[in-house]
Amino acid sequence: MNYLNLLHDSADEYGPIRVFDDGKFRILSFADGDEQSRIKLSTPHILQHEYTQAMTLALLFNQPKRIGILGLGGGTLLSALYHAVPSVQITAVELRQEVIDAAEMYFKVPKGKRIQVENADAQAYIETGFDKKVDILMTDLYNTDGMERGVLQTTFLENCAKNIKENGWLVLNCWLDHKNDTELTDKLKRIFSDVRALDTGSGNWVVLAGKQKNELNGKELKACAQKISAQLGFPLSRWLSKMYNL
């Protein structure tokens, strides 16, 4: 990477918020050595991080009208889904107002009637619930210390399920060490009917959990992946090949 120019440097009660730019990419960081979000300036709606690309596998199982995102960061998932899914309504929940401000100022996050960004604690928000249930709910809740531990609790997972439509899906971005967490796997399988996961190869373990069993076979999923890849701007089949049933 080229020399990084510091565009923004602030802090709130939760820690620092920094934005870097090398002329080609722009990065949001919450701590030294941390890269929370990244966009390519020429194509800000095409996901750059491997784990975020893997999270969009949920689009194979559901053609969403409503999507919820817990944890905005630089807004990369919001931007990608807004551009890839026609007419989708997206509600993103972010704890830190300064993160929302930075995303809107530096990361080309789209605005409009189809997008709603809420400044709130995601765990409390999901307990109260969205105004309307969503087809896909994505959680990417990280802070300066790493993953928000509450994401792994039964109450949080049950609240997520309550906010998802009967044919909807939950997507969790976890650390790779959660791959061997049998307690978490058991919780997910008690709450959801179809639970799948993949190791992204970049330290993240992405879980996809459906309230109903998806019956598409491998050939059908590959065909869907090819179609959606054109909308997303990257080969979704790469991640499909890594996904397995829990």
C-alpha positions in Angstrom: 0.0 0.0 0.0 1.1 3.5 -0.7 1.7 6.2 2.0 -1.4 6.6 4.2 -2.7 10.1 4.7 -4.6 10.8 7.9 -7.9 12.4 6.9 -9.7 12.3 10.2 -8.7 11.8 13.8 -11.2 12.0 16.6 -12.3 10.0 19.7 -15.4 9.4 21.7 -16.0 7.6 25.0 -15.5 4.2 23.2 -12.1 5.1 21.6 -10.4 6.6 18.6 -12.0 7.0 15.1 -9.5 7.5 12.3 -9.8 7.7 8.6 -6.8 7.0 6.3 -6.4 7.4 2.5 -3.6 6.4 0.1 -5.3 7.8 -3.0 -6.7 4.5 -4.0 -8.3 3.1 -0.9 -9.9 4.7 2.2 -9.8 3.0 5.6 -11.7 3.4 8.9 -9.7 2.4 12.0 -10.7 2.1 15.6 -7.3 1.2 17.0 -3.6 1.0 16.0 -3.2 -1.6 13.4 -7.0 -2.1 13.1 -8.8 -1.9 9.7 -12.5 -1.7 10.4 -13.7 -0.8 6.9 -12.1 -0.3 3.5 -13.4 1.1 0.2 -11.8 1.5 -3.2 -12.5 5.1 -4.1 -13.2 4.4 -7.7 -15.9 1.7 -6.8 -17.0 2.4 -3.2 -20.0 0.0 -3.5 -17.8 -3.1 -4.2 -16.9 -4.8 -1.0 -13.1 -5.1 -0.3 -12.9 -7.1 2.9 -13.3 -10.9 2.5 -15.6 -11.4 5.4 -18.1 -8.8 4.1 -18.1 -10.5 0.8 -18.8 -13.8 2.5 -21.7 -12.2 4.4 -23.6 -11.5 1.2 -24.1 -15.3 0.7 -27.4 -14.7 2.4 -28.6 -13.3 -0.9 -28.6 -16.8 -2.3 -31.3 -17.9 0.1 -33.5 -14.8 0.1 -34.5 -12.0 -2.2 -34.8 -9.3 0.4 -37.2 -6.4 0.5 -35.9 -5.3 4.0 -32.4 -5.7 5.4 -31.2 -4.8 8.9 -27.5 -4.2 9.7 -26.2 -4.0 13.2 -22.9 -2.1 13.3 -22.4 0.5 10.5 -18.7 1.0 10.5 -17.8 2.7 7.2 -21.1 1.6 5.8 -19.6 -0.8 3.2 -22.2 -3.5 3.6 -25.0 -0.9 3.4 -23.5 0.6 0.2 -23.0 -2.8 -1.4 -26.5 -4.1 -0.7 -28.1 -0.8 -1.7 -26.5 -1.0 -5.1 -26.9 -4.8 -5.6 -30.6 -5.2 -4.5 -33.2 -3.1 -6.4 -35.7 -1.3 -4.2 -34.3 -2.8 -0.9 -35.1 -0.9 2.3 -32.1 -0.9 4.7 -32.0 0.0 8.4 -28.5 0.2 10.0 -27.9 0.6 13.7 -24.7 2.2 15.0 -23.8 2.9 18.6 -21.4 5.8 17.9 -22.7 9.0 16.3 -19.1 10.0 15.3 -18.8 6.7 13.4 -22.0 7.6 11.5 -20.7 11.0 10.8 -17.4 9.6 9.5 -19.1 7.1 7.3 -21.3 9.7 5.7 -18.4 12.2 5.3 -15.6 9.9 4.0 -17.1 6.6 2.8 -19.6 7.7 0.2 -22.5 6.0 2.0 -25.7 6.4 -0.1 -28.6 8.4 1.3 -32.3 8.4 0.4 -35.8 7.2 1.3 -34.6 3.5 1.2 -32.0 4.0 3.9 -32.4 4.6 7.6 -29.4 4.9 10.0 -30.2 4.7 13.7 -27.8 5.9 16.5 -28.5 3.3 19.1 -27.1 0.4 21.0 -27.7 -2.6 18.7 -28.4 -5.1 21.5 -31.0 -2.8 23.1 -32.4 -1.9 19.7 -32.9 -5.5 18.6 -34.7 -6.2 21.9 -37.2 -3.5 21.2 -37.3 -4.5 17.6 -37.5 -3.0 14.1 -40.7 -1.3 13.0 -41.1 -4.2 10.5 -39.4 -7.6 10.4 -36.5 -7.9 8.0 -35.7 -10.6 5.4 -31.9 -10.5 6.2 -30.3 -9.3 9.4 -26.5 -8.8 9.5 -24.4 -8.3 12.6 -20.9 -6.8 12.5 -20.5 -5.6 16.0 -16.9 -4.8 16.9 -15.2 -2.3 19.1 -11.6 -1.3 20.0 -11.3 -4.5 22.0 -12.7 -6.8 19.3 -16.0 -8.6 18.9 -18.9 -7.5 21.1 -19.4 -10.5 23.4 -23.2 -10.0 23.7 -23.6 -11.2 20.1 -23.0 -14.8 21.3 -25.6 -14.8 24.0 -28.9 -16.7 23.7 -31.0 -13.7 24.4 -29.4 -11.7 21.6 -29.8 -14.5 19.1 -33.4 -15.1 20.1 -34.1 -11.3 19.7 -32.6 -11.4 16.2 -34.8 -14.3 15.2 -37.9 -12.5 16.4 -37.0 -9.6 14.1 -36.6 -11.8 11.0 -39.4 -12.9 8.7 -40.3 -16.6 8.7 -38.2 -17.3 5.5 -35.4 -14.8 6.6 -31.8 -15.2 7.5 -29.4 -14.0 10.2 -25.7 -13.4 9.3 -23.1 -13.2 12.0 -19.5 -12.1 11.6 -17.5 -13.9 14.2 -13.8 -14.5 15.0 -12.3 -17.8 13.7 -11.9 -19.2 17.2 -15.7 -19.3 17.5 -15.6 -22.0 14.8 -15.0 -24.6 17.6 -17.5 -23.1 20.0 -19.9 -26.0 20.3 -22.1 -24.0 22.8 -22.7 -21.3 20.2 -23.4 -23.9 17.5 -25.9 -25.6 19.7 -27.6 -22.3 20.5 -27.9 -21.5 16.8 -29.3 -24.9 15.9 -31.9 -24.7 18.6 -33.1 -21.3 17.4 -32.7 -21.7 13.6 -33.6 -24.5 11.2 -30.8 -24.1 8.7 -27.3 -23.2 10.0 -24.3 -22.9 7.7 -20.8 -21.3 8.1 -17.5 -20.7 6.4 -14.0 -19.8 7.3 -13.1 -16.8 5.2 -9.3 -17.4 5.5 -8.8 -13.9 6.9 -9.5 -14.7 10.6 -13.3 -14.4 10.4 -15.9 -17.1 10.7 -19.2 -16.1 9.1 -22.4 -17.9 10.1 -25.6 -17.9 8.1 -28.7 -19.0 10.0 -32.2 -19.4 8.4 -35.5 -19.8 10.1 -36.6 -22.2 7.4 -34.6 -24.9 5.6 -33.4 -23.8 2.2 -33.8 -26.6 -0.3 -31.7 -25.3 -3.2 -29.2 -27.9 -4.4 -25.5 -27.2 -5.2 -26.2 -26.5 -8.9 -29.0 -24.1 -8.2 -26.9 -22.2 -5.6 -24.0 -21.9 -8.1 -26.4 -20.5 -10.7 -27.7 -17.9 -8.2 -24.2 -17.0 -7.2 -23.2 -16.3 -10.8 -26.2 -14.0 -11.2 -25.7 -12.1 -8.0 -21.9 -11.8 -8.6 -22.6 -9.5 -11.5 -24.6 -7.2 -9.2 -22.1 -7.3 -6.4 -19.0 -6.9 -8.5 -17.0 -9.9 -7.1 -17.2 -13.7 -7.5 -19.6 -14.9 -4.9 -18.9 -18.5 -5.9 -15.6 -18.2 -4.2 -17.4 -18.1 -0.9 -20.1 -20.5 -1.8 -17.4 -23.2 -2.3 -16.2 -22.7 1.3 -19.7 -22.9 3.0 -20.7 -26.0 4.9 -23.6 -27.1 7.1 -23.4 -27.0 10.8 
